[in-house]
Amino acid sequence: MNICYERGIMLVENGKKLLLDPSHQSEIGIVTHGHLDHLVKDAYMTPHTLDILGVRLGERRGKPVPYGEAVNVGGFEGVKLIPAGHVFGSAMVRVNGVLYTGDFNTMGGKTCGRAEPQDCETLILETTYGKREYRLPSKDMVEKDIRTWTEMQMEEGPVVFGAYEFGKAQEIIAILNSMGQTPYVPEKIANICQIYTDHGVDLRYRTGEPEGDFTAVVTPAALKKPASGLAAEARDENGYLAYLSGWCAFYPFFRTMDIDAQFPLSDHAGFDELLDFVHKCDPEQVLTVHGSAKEFCVSVEKELGIEARPLKG
């Protein structure tokens, strides 16, 4: 099988063609999840991602494939989608002896399950945090810190979290729900939350004008100086603002955002989890994409003795 990068990850074998995470509309493509840098129409994807596509791109156009169901794509038989633990509906792709992780997370989350290692011959791995210094704290520890901080600040006033509108926002809503809080959200986030609830994920949130010492979840743009929307309303009531991103483990965001705290809540696997995932999959070769692809290949070959190379550049 030939694997290359050609407006997506192209698998070619005996006249068959399959395109993973295509950069354009493709009927032989598979979309792994609903973030905007991955979403295209007409491709195969989980029913969850297809519904997210309908909300985010305005047209529900694609081919739904439930987790674990074998389908024929581009002439390849037995193609399966497996939970990736990145966001709601995210999937790894298994075809013959190849496993493509897409964006994935072995720690998982409250709203998206978790990625499990799979035996394979070729592992195509997403390496956003592929540098050795990109070590993330455990998700349990981050959630504990968020809960403690929220409880302390709510004694003084409203609390608002800024998080990416799809995935991270729903995770923090679930965390706040576990504390007995029903946060306010803007319409953009509420529309995506509705897809979650339609699929049986219990999320409690509300829209409209907040009252009292409220909690809220907003997009990161609302935290840019000066704060806007619900974040600005919280500031007017002596409230507190926080930003959520895996990158908070490595970079301060206080200069560009009107925030009092930041928490490294990640929906990607960190360096240690990446290396452990490769070890447990035990592939013959590793191909890396995105982020620190070259650096991670060096670690794989040095520490695991497995042939590894970046798939592009």
C-alpha positions as CSV (number, residue, x, y, z in Angstrom):
1,M,0.0,0.0,0.0
2,N,1.3,3.5,-0.9
3,I,0.6,6.2,1.7
4,C,1.2,9.9,0.9
5,Y,-0.1,13.3,1.6
6,E,-2.1,14.7,-1.2
7,R,-4.8,17.3,0.0
8,G,-5.3,14.8,2.8
9,I,-3.8,11.4,3.7
10,M,-4.1,9.3,0.6
11,L,-4.1,5.5,0.7
12,V,-3.6,3.8,-2.7
13,E,-3.6,0.1,-3.4
14,N,-4.3,-1.8,-6.6
15,G,-6.5,0.9,-8.1
16,K,-8.2,1.6,-4.8
17,K,-8.1,5.1,-3.2
18,L,-9.0,6.4,0.2
19,L,-8.5,9.9,1.5
20,L,-8.3,10.5,5.2
21,D,-9.2,14.0,6.5
22,P,-9.4,15.5,3.1
23,S,-8.9,19.2,2.7
24,H,-11.7,19.4,0.1
25,Q,-15.1,17.8,-0.6
26,S,-14.5,14.1,-1.4
27,E,-16.7,11.1,-1.9
28,I,-13.8,8.8,-1.1
29,G,-12.9,10.8,2.0
30,I,-13.3,10.1,5.7
31,V,-13.7,13.0,8.1
32,T,-12.5,12.1,11.6
33,H,-14.2,14.9,13.6
34,G,-16.1,18.1,13.6
35,H,-13.5,20.8,14.1
36,L,-13.6,23.3,11.3
37,D,-10.1,22.5,10.0
38,H,-11.3,19.0,9.3
39,L,-14.9,19.3,8.2
40,V,-15.8,18.8,4.6
41,K,-19.0,17.7,2.9
42,D,-19.8,14.5,1.0
43,A,-17.3,12.4,3.0
44,Y,-17.9,9.4,5.4
45,M,-18.0,10.3,9.1
46,T,-19.8,9.2,12.3
47,P,-23.5,10.2,12.6
48,H,-22.4,12.6,15.5
49,T,-19.9,14.4,13.2
50,L,-22.4,14.6,10.4
51,D,-24.9,16.3,12.7
52,I,-22.2,18.7,13.9
53,L,-21.4,19.4,10.2
54,G,-25.0,20.4,9.6
55,V,-24.8,23.0,12.4
56,R,-21.4,24.3,11.6
57,L,-21.5,24.3,7.8
58,G,-25.2,24.8,7.3
59,E,-25.9,21.7,5.4
60,R,-26.0,18.1,6.7
61,R,-24.4,16.4,3.7
62,G,-22.3,13.3,4.1
63,K,-22.4,9.5,4.7
64,P,-23.0,8.4,8.3
65,V,-20.9,5.4,9.6
66,P,-21.6,4.2,13.2
67,Y,-18.6,3.2,15.3
68,G,-17.5,-0.4,14.5
69,E,-19.6,-0.8,11.3
70,A,-17.5,-2.1,8.3
71,V,-18.0,-0.1,5.1
72,N,-16.5,0.0,1.6
73,V,-14.8,3.3,0.8
74,G,-13.0,4.0,-2.4
75,G,-12.7,0.2,-3.1
76,F,-11.3,-0.6,0.3
77,E,-13.5,-3.1,2.2
78,G,-13.9,-3.4,5.9
79,V,-13.1,0.2,6.8
80,K,-14.1,0.9,10.4
81,L,-14.4,4.0,12.6
82,I,-13.3,3.7,16.2
83,P,-13.7,6.2,19.1
84,A,-10.8,8.6,19.2
85,G,-11.5,10.4,22.5
86,H,-10.8,13.8,21.0
87,V,-14.3,15.4,20.8
88,F,-17.9,14.2,20.6
89,G,-18.1,11.9,17.5
90,S,-14.4,11.8,16.8
91,A,-13.0,8.7,15.2
92,M,-9.8,6.8,14.4
93,V,-9.9,4.9,11.1
94,R,-8.9,1.3,10.6
95,V,-8.4,-0.1,7.1
96,N,-6.6,-3.4,6.5
97,G,-3.4,-3.2,8.6
98,V,-3.4,0.6,8.9
99,L,-4.7,2.7,11.8
100,Y,-5.0,6.4,11.5
101,T,-5.6,8.2,14.8
102,G,-6.7,11.6,13.5
103,D,-6.7,14.0,16.5
104,F,-7.1,11.7,19.5
105,N,-6.8,11.5,23.3
106,T,-6.1,8.5,25.4
107,M,-7.4,10.3,28.5
108,G,-10.7,10.9,26.8
109,G,-13.4,13.1,28.3
110,K,-16.8,13.3,29.9
111,T,-18.5,13.8,26.5
112,C,-16.4,11.7,24.1
113,G,-15.0,8.4,25.5
114,R,-11.3,7.7,25.0
115,A,-8.9,6.3,22.4
116,E,-7.8,2.6,22.9
117,P,-4.6,1.2,21.3
118,Q,-5.2,-1.2,18.3
119,D,-2.7,-3.7,16.9
120,C,-1.6,-2.6,13.5
121,E,1.1,-2.8,10.9
122,T,1.2,0.9,10.0
123,L,0.2,3.6,12.5
124,I,-0.5,7.1,11.2
125,L,-0.3,9.3,14.2
126,E,-1.4,12.9,15.0
127,T,1.5,14.6,16.9
128,T,0.2,18.0,18.1
129,Y,2.2,17.5,21.4
130,G,5.0,15.4,19.9
131,K,7.9,17.3,21.6
132,R,9.3,15.7,24.7
133,E,8.7,18.9,26.7
134,Y,5.0,18.7,25.9
135,R,4.0,16.7,28.9
136,L,0.4,17.3,30.0
137,P,-1.0,16.8,33.6
138,S,-3.6,14.2,34.1
139,K,-7.2,15.2,33.2
140,D,-8.4,14.2,36.7
141,M,-5.9,16.7,38.2
142,V,-6.9,19.5,35.8
143,E,-10.6,18.9,36.6
144,K,-9.9,18.9,40.3
145,D,-8.1,22.3,40.0
146,I,-11.0,23.7,37.9
147,R,-13.5,22.6,40.5
148,T,-11.5,24.0,43.5
149,W,-10.9,27.4,41.7
150,T,-14.6,27.7,40.7
151,E,-15.9,27.0,44.2
152,M,-13.5,29.6,45.6
153,Q,-14.3,32.3,43.1
154,M,-18.0,31.8,43.2
155,E,-18.0,33.0,46.8
156,E,-17.0,36.4,45.3
157,G,-19.0,36.7,42.1
158,P,-19.7,35.2,38.6
159,V,-17.3,32.7,37.0
160,V,-16.8,32.5,33.2
161,F,-14.7,30.0,31.2
162,G,-13.5,30.6,27.7
163,A,-13.2,27.5,25.6
164,Y,-13.4,26.5,21.9
165,E,-17.0,26.3,21.0
166,F,-17.1,22.6,20.0
167,G,-15.5,20.0,22.3
168,K,-13.8,22.0,25.0
169,A,-16.9,24.1,25.8
170,Q,-19.1,21.0,26.2
171,E,-16.4,19.4,28.5
172,I,-16.4,22.3,30.8
173,I,-20.2,22.4,30.8
174,A,-20.2,18.8,31.9
175,I,-17.7,19.6,34.7
176,L,-19.8,22.5,35.9
177,N,-22.9,20.2,35.7
178,S,-21.1,17.8,38.0
179,M,-20.8,20.6,40.5
180,G,-24.5,21.4,40.4
181,Q,-24.0,24.4,38.1
182,T,-26.0,25.1,34.9
183,P,-23.9,27.6,33.0
184,Y,-25.1,30.3,30.6
185,V,-23.8,30.0,27.0
186,P,-24.1,32.1,23.8
187,E,-26.2,30.8,21.0
188,K,-23.2,29.5,19.0
189,I,-22.3,27.1,21.8
190,A,-26.0,26.3,22.6
191,N,-26.6,25.1,19.0
192,I,-23.8,22.6,19.3
193,C,-24.8,21.5,22.7
194,Q,-28.2,20.6,21.3
195,I,-26.6,18.0,19.0
196,Y,-25.0,16.4,22.1
197,T,-28.4,16.2,23.9
198,D,-30.0,14.8,20.8
199,H,-27.5,12.0,20.9
200,G,-28.2,11.3,24.6
201,V,-25.3,13.2,26.2
202,D,-26.7,14.9,29.4
203,L,-25.7,18.5,29.2
204,R,-27.5,21.2,31.2
205,Y,-27.0,24.8,30.0
206,R,-29.1,27.9,29.5
207,T,-29.2,31.0,27.3
208,G,-30.5,34.5,27.9
209,E,-29.6,37.2,30.4
210,P,-27.8,35.9,33.4
211,E,-28.9,36.5,37.0
212,G,-27.0,36.5,40.3
213,D,-23.6,34.9,40.7
214,F,-23.8,32.9,37.5
215,T,-21.4,30.6,35.7
216,A,-21.0,30.8,32.0
217,V,-19.0,29.3,29.1
218,V,-18.0,31.5,26.2
219,T,-15.8,31.3,23.1
220,P,-12.1,32.5,23.5
221,A,-12.9,35.6,21.5
222,A,-15.0,36.9,24.4
223,L,-11.9,36.9,26.6
224,K,-9.8,39.0,24.3
225,K,-9.1,42.4,25.9
226,P,-11.5,44.1,26.5
227,A,-13.8,41.2,27.5
228,S,-17.1,41.1,25.7
229,G,-20.6,39.5,26.0
230,L,-21.1,37.3,29.1
231,A,-17.5,37.8,30.1
232,A,-17.9,41.5,30.2
233,E,-21.1,41.1,32.3
234,A,-19.2,39.0,34.8
235,R,-16.5,41.6,35.0
236,D,-19.1,44.3,35.8
237,E,-20.2,42.1,38.7
238,N,-16.6,41.6,40.0
239,G,-16.5,38.2,38.5
240,Y,-13.6,36.0,37.4
241,L,-12.6,34.7,34.0
242,A,-10.5,31.7,33.0
243,Y,-9.2,30.2,29.7
244,L,-9.1,26.5,28.9
245,S,-6.6,25.0,26.5
246,G,-3.9,22.3,26.5
247,W,-1.4,25.0,25.5
248,C,-2.0,26.6,28.9
249,A,0.5,24.0,30.3
250,F,3.3,25.7,28.3
251,Y,2.4,29.3,27.5
252,P,0.8,32.2,29.5
253,F,-2.2,33.9,27.9
254,F,-2.6,36.7,30.4
255,R,-1.2,39.4,28.1
256,T,-3.7,38.9,25.3
257,M,-6.7,37.8,27.3
258,D,-8.6,39.4,30.2
259,I,-8.3,36.4,32.5
260,D,-7.6,35.6,36.1
261,A,-6.6,31.9,35.6
262,Q,-5.8,29.4,32.8
263,F,-6.1,25.6,32.9
264,P,-4.5,23.0,30.6
265,L,-7.7,21.1,29.7
266,S,-6.6,19.3,26.6
267,D,-8.4,17.1,24.0
268,H,-5.2,15.9,22.5
269,A,-2.7,13.2,23.8
270,G,0.4,14.6,25.3
271,F,4.0,13.4,24.6
272,D,3.9,10.6,27.2
273,E,0.5,9.4,26.0
274,L,1.6,9.4,22.4
275,L,4.7,7.3,23.1
276,D,2.7,4.8,25.2
277,F,0.0,4.6,22.5
278,V,2.7,3.7,19.9
279,H,4.2,1.1,22.2
280,K,0.9,-0.6,22.8
281,C,-0.1,-0.6,19.1
282,D,3.2,-2.2,18.3
283,P,3.3,-1.3,14.6
284,E,6.0,-2.1,12.1
285,Q,6.2,1.6,11.0
286,V,4.9,4.9,12.3
287,L,3.9,7.9,10.0
288,T,3.4,11.2,11.8
289,V,1.3,14.3,10.8
290,H,0.7,17.7,12.3
291,G,2.5,19.5,15.2
292,S,5.9,18.1,16.2
293,A,5.9,15.3,13.6
294,K,9.7,15.3,13.0
295,E,10.6,15.5,16.7
296,F,8.3,12.7,17.6
297,C,9.7,10.4,15.0
298,V,13.2,10.8,16.5
299,S,11.7,9.7,19.9
300,V,9.9,6.7,18.5
301,E,13.0,5.4,16.7
302,K,15.3,6.1,19.7
303,E,13.1,4.8,22.5
304,L,11.0,2.1,20.8
305,G,13.2,1.0,17.9
306,I,10.3,1.4,15.4
307,E,10.8,2.9,12.0
308,A,9.2,6.3,11.9
309,R,8.9,9.3,9.4
310,P,6.8,12.4,9.0
311,L,4.2,11.9,6.3
312,K,4.7,15.5,4.9
313,G,7.4,18.0,4.9
